[in-house]
Amino acid sequence: MNNVKLGFLAIANQDYQEAINIFRRAIENKKEADAFFGFGLAHYQLGDLPTARWAFFQALERNKDYK
């Protein structure tokens, strides 16, 4: 299982800080839209809206059609 899938699993288990750590590793390895989206989602769930917004924009920059 790759880091992006592990990150979304952590979000599903409401372990948002662990998800952030996992997505950060995924972003360091490969800057892909899914990793930035998950990173943003975890920050959003923790109430860190500026970081969430930044991460969502990063996801869109990598994939303009990301939904």
C-alpha positions in Angstrom: 0.0 0.0 0.0 1.5 3.4 -0.9 1.7 6.4 1.3 -1.3 8.2 -0.3 -3.6 5.2 0.4 -2.2 5.0 3.9 -2.9 8.7 4.4 -6.5 8.3 3.4 -6.9 5.3 5.6 -5.6 7.4 8.5 -8.2 10.1 7.6 -10.9 7.5 7.5 -9.8 6.5 11.1 -9.9 10.1 12.1 -6.2 10.1 12.9 -5.5 13.4 11.2 -2.1 14.1 12.6 -0.8 10.7 11.4 -2.4 11.4 8.0 -0.5 14.7 7.8 2.8 12.8 8.6 2.1 10.2 5.9 1.0 12.7 3.3 4.1 14.8 4.0 6.3 11.8 3.3 4.3 11.1 0.1 4.8 14.7 -1.0 8.5 14.5 -0.4 8.7 11.4 -2.6 6.5 12.5 -5.4 4.5 15.8 -5.6 1.2 14.5 -6.9 -2.3 16.0 -6.6 -3.7 13.2 -4.4 -1.0 13.7 -1.8 -1.6 17.4 -1.6 -5.4 16.9 -1.4 -5.1 14.5 1.5 -2.6 16.8 3.2 -5.1 19.6 2.9 -8.0 17.5 4.0 -6.2 16.4 7.2 -5.3 20.0 8.0 -8.9 21.1 7.3 -10.2 18.5 9.8 -7.8 19.9 12.4 -9.0 23.5 11.7 -5.8 24.6 10.0 -7.5 26.4 7.2 -4.6 28.4 5.7 -2.5 25.2 5.3 -5.5 23.3 3.9 -6.2 26.0 1.4 -2.5 26.1 0.3 -2.5 22.3 -0.1 -5.7 22.3 -2.1 -4.3 24.9 -4.5 -1.1 22.8 -4.8 -3.3 19.8 -5.8 -5.1 22.0 -8.5 -1.8 23.2 -9.8 -0.7 19.7 -10.4 -4.0 18.6 -11.9 -6.3 21.4 -13.1 -9.2 18.9 -13.4 -8.7 17.5 -9.8 -12.0 17.0 -8.0 
